[in-house]
Amino acid sequence: MIIKKNPDEFQNYLSDASNYKGTAEAVYLPENEEEIIELVKKCNVDKIRITVSGNGTGLTGSRVPEGGVVVSTEKMNKIIEFNEGGKYLRVQPGIILQDLQDYVEEKKLFYPPDPTERNCFIGATVATNSSGARSFKYGPTRDFIIGMKVVLPSGETLSLERGKIFAAAYTFSFSTDQGTKYEFSIPQLEMPDTKNVSGYYCKKGMDLIDLFIGSEGTLGIITELKLKLLPLTEKILSCVVFFANEEDAFNFIDEARAATKSASSGQKNKISARGLEFFNKLTLNFLRPDYSAIPEDTCSVWFEQEVTTTDDELTAAWLNLIKKHHADTETSWLAVDKKKQEQLKDFRHAISPRVNEAVARRGLRKVGTDVAVPVESFQSFYKWMIAMVEHNNMEYVVYGHFGNCHTHLNMLPKDQDDFIKAKKIYAEICSEAVRLKGTVSAEHGIGKMKREYLLMMYGEKVISQMAKLKLVFDPNRILNIGNIFEEKYLQ
Ligand SMILES: Cc1cc2nc3c(=O)[nH]c(=O)nc-3n(C[C@H](O)[C@H](O)[C@H](O)COP(=O)(O)OP(=O)(O)OC[C@H]3O[C@@H](n4cnc5c(N)ncnc54)[C@H](O)[C@@H]3O)c2cc1C
């Protein structure tokens, strides 16, 4: 196993894409599960902290160590088994998501979860229950995890298969692969009925595998995954539509969302989007220098749908919807071939780096929301949020997965005072999302940067219960300390 002990060699493991900074004594790069087990056992006895690292694209500081050692799974990047008939793939956790998706698509199969940043490790996407544009149709990563192996903080292993171990109401009882018995209760919390990755997944009668998915590496280190695959639909209809005003764009989204929800699976030539996303005028202004074809003074909606038969009728249905909501079909960008679709995807993905570059030039960080609210509150919540940001003279752009009522409002502070103001606005937005029974984090997770908002969402009692649950697995407090809740709850 490679061990990096010279700090000059491991600086890049001490932060992530959020720029949150940490410290560590060494970085370990195990090549197999046995090496992880050996290291974890030693750290557990010596009470040395371990922080698990994926590829560092997280936005919440969750892989950033605060002392102790880092374990990176980058050397564990093999495909263990591809089962075409059973439509599943068994992999090690360090494989890059993009590589994995390319691999299965070559075999005419499909792994839907697609976070915008695909240069991430599959193990980390499970630890954070990542989502992407296609989650509108397919749900988050959780829905594609059918098996998992984890090394617990004790060094024992737990092999999990979906559908095998369920909670009796709120109580779990099971044994590790080595025979150690665990029995504990999970917090009885009410999770929002929206896309959500805030804190532990806890539900009456739940499957044990779901407790580990999205637990941000706090309960165990994932060493193997079994992923569900779907048949690949190669024909895709992809489109960016430009609207003169937001009301038309929102009505278009509402109708497309409702049509998608009511379309039964396999129904032909009916609107059934797999992605439905929005970009406001200010976002497009950011992109226009690179995309001169963006019409002036517009906002836009990007949608994508899989096409199973001749597409004429389906294209006509979308064009009618576009016209109904007063958008110009002539200026819309329609892509039916793969190359053009990739260009639309690049357009969609360009905004985050552009915004980050602009704020970094000021020596600051953007302040970006990840909230989602129930559909019935979405439009009024959006209007309230924008009015507040504008009232505070804050520079911003807003875009996101509006099919899922999930917004990325990015505030771009001009100076330090503005940054402090943006943080205050951010807290108010989270508070309003919680009041509306939404979530403070729909896809990025809590990590070390959003703990106070999770506290806002669930209150101290539930946070203490989550910490108690972690202590069941990690009584010596060694694994991914600081993620989800502050260390003080682990006393
Ligand atoms: C431009 C940009 C766009 C993004 N878009 C999206 C998006 O659309 N949707 C989305 O969901 N996220 C998005 N993200 C966030 C990020 O890409 C995801 O959270 C991703 O899953 C992180 O993967 P990583 O390999 O970089 O993990 P890291 O940041 O290294 O780690 C993330 C977490 O996973 C844990 N972890 C890693 N490996 C393991 C393991 N084997 N066992 C247990 N725990 C482990 C770490 O400890 C940490 O808590 C975006 C990020 C960027 C920079």
Ligand as a Chemical Component Dictionary entry (heavy atoms), coordinates in Angstrom:
data_LIG
# 
_chem_comp.id                   LIG 
_chem_comp.type                 NON-POLYMER 
_chem_comp.pdbx_formal_charge   0 
_chem_comp.three_letter_code    LIG 
# 
loop_
_chem_comp_atom.comp_id 
_chem_comp_atom.atom_id 
_chem_comp_atom.alt_atom_id 
_chem_comp_atom.type_symbol 
_chem_comp_atom.charge 
_chem_comp_atom.model_Cartn_x 
_chem_comp_atom.model_Cartn_y 
_chem_comp_atom.model_Cartn_z 
_chem_comp_atom.pdbx_ordinal 
LIG C1  C1  C 0 -19.061 21.433 -10.810 1  
LIG C2  C2  C 0 -19.692 20.441 -9.857  2  
LIG C3  C3  C 0 -20.956 19.966 -10.133 3  
LIG C4  C4  C 0 -21.569 19.049 -9.262  4  
LIG N1  N1  N 0 -22.804 18.576 -9.575  5  
LIG C5  C5  C 0 -23.410 17.693 -8.771  6  
LIG C6  C6  C 0 -24.706 17.182 -9.109  7  
LIG O1  O1  O 0 -25.276 17.500 -10.131 8  
LIG N2  N2  N 0 -25.267 16.306 -8.247  9  
LIG C7  C7  C 0 -24.652 15.891 -7.107  10 
LIG O2  O2  O 0 -25.229 15.088 -6.379  11 
LIG N3  N3  N 0 -23.437 16.363 -6.767  12 
LIG C8  C8  C 0 -22.800 17.231 -7.569  13 
LIG N4  N4  N 0 -21.555 17.703 -7.239  14 
LIG C9  C9  C 0 -20.933 17.260 -5.975  15 
LIG C10 C10 C 0 -20.002 16.033 -6.098  16 
LIG O3  O3  O 0 -19.539 15.883 -7.408  17 
LIG C11 C11 C 0 -20.686 14.770 -5.640  18 
LIG O4  O4  O 0 -21.053 14.885 -4.297  19 
LIG C12 C12 C 0 -19.813 13.497 -5.792  20 
LIG O5  O5  O 0 -20.552 12.363 -5.414  21 
LIG C13 C13 C 0 -18.543 13.534 -4.971  22 
LIG O6  O6  O 0 -17.665 12.529 -5.442  23 
LIG P1  P1  P 0 -16.095 12.528 -5.104  24 
LIG O7  O7  O 0 -15.512 11.245 -5.597  25 
LIG O8  O8  O 0 -15.447 13.738 -5.597  26 
LIG O9  O9  O 0 -16.168 12.490 -3.522  27 
LIG P2  P2  P 0 -15.424 13.305 -2.365  28 
LIG O10 O10 O 0 -15.752 14.745 -2.436  29 
LIG O11 O11 O 0 -13.982 12.947 -2.337  30 
LIG O12 O12 O 0 -16.156 12.641 -1.090  31 
LIG C14 C14 C 0 -17.525 12.803 -0.878  32 
LIG C15 C15 C 0 -17.949 12.006 0.351   33 
LIG O13 O13 O 0 -17.933 10.610 0.067   34 
LIG C16 C16 C 0 -17.230 9.913  1.106   35 
LIG N5  N5  N 0 -16.660 8.712  0.520   36 
LIG C17 C17 C 0 -15.892 8.643  -0.596  37 
LIG N6  N6  N 0 -15.596 7.343  -0.854  38 
LIG C18 C18 C 0 -16.167 6.599  0.115   39 
LIG C19 C19 C 0 -16.207 5.194  0.408   40 
LIG N7  N7  N 0 -15.596 4.311  -0.373  41 
LIG N8  N8  N 0 -16.873 4.787  1.507   42 
LIG C20 C20 C 0 -17.503 5.683  2.308   43 
LIG N9  N9  N 0 -17.500 7.010  2.089   44 
LIG C21 C21 C 0 -16.849 7.461  1.002   45 
LIG C22 C22 C 0 -16.206 10.922 1.582   46 
LIG O14 O14 O 0 -15.733 10.620 2.871   47 
LIG C23 C23 C 0 -17.042 12.187 1.562   48 
LIG O15 O15 O 0 -17.842 12.219 2.719   49 
LIG C24 C24 C 0 -20.903 18.616 -8.084  50 
LIG C25 C25 C 0 -19.624 19.093 -7.829  51 
LIG C26 C26 C 0 -19.022 19.992 -8.693  52 
LIG C27 C27 C 0 -17.639 20.480 -8.385  53 
# 
loop_
_chem_comp_bond.comp_id 
_chem_comp_bond.atom_id_1 
_chem_comp_bond.atom_id_2 
_chem_comp_bond.value_order 
_chem_comp_bond.pdbx_ordinal 
LIG C1  C2  SING 1  
LIG C2  C3  SING 2  
LIG C2  C26 DOUB 3  
LIG C3  C4  DOUB 4  
LIG C4  N1  SING 5  
LIG C4  C24 SING 6  
LIG N1  C5  DOUB 7  
LIG C5  C6  SING 8  
LIG C5  C8  SING 9  
LIG C6  O1  DOUB 10 
LIG C6  N2  SING 11 
LIG N2  C7  SING 12 
LIG C7  O2  DOUB 13 
LIG C7  N3  SING 14 
LIG N3  C8  DOUB 15 
LIG C8  N4  SING 16 
LIG N4  C9  SING 17 
LIG N4  C24 SING 18 
LIG C9  C10 SING 19 
LIG C10 O3  SING 20 
LIG C10 C11 SING 21 
LIG C11 O4  SING 22 
LIG C11 C12 SING 23 
LIG C12 O5  SING 24 
LIG C12 C13 SING 25 
LIG C13 O6  SING 26 
LIG O6  P1  SING 27 
LIG P1  O7  DOUB 28 
LIG P1  O8  SING 29 
LIG P1  O9  SING 30 
LIG O9  P2  SING 31 
LIG P2  O10 DOUB 32 
LIG P2  O11 SING 33 
LIG P2  O12 SING 34 
LIG O12 C14 SING 35 
LIG C14 C15 SING 36 
LIG C15 O13 SING 37 
LIG C15 C23 SING 38 
LIG O13 C16 SING 39 
LIG C16 N5  SING 40 
LIG C16 C22 SING 41 
LIG N5  C17 SING 42 
LIG N5  C21 SING 43 
LIG C17 N6  DOUB 44 
LIG N6  C18 SING 45 
LIG C18 C19 SING 46 
LIG C18 C21 DOUB 47 
LIG C19 N7  SING 48 
LIG C19 N8  DOUB 49 
LIG N8  C20 SING 50 
LIG C20 N9  DOUB 51 
LIG N9  C21 SING 52 
LIG C22 O14 SING 53 
LIG C22 C23 SING 54 
LIG C23 O15 SING 55 
LIG C24 C25 DOUB 56 
LIG C25 C26 SING 57 
LIG C26 C27 SING 58 
# 
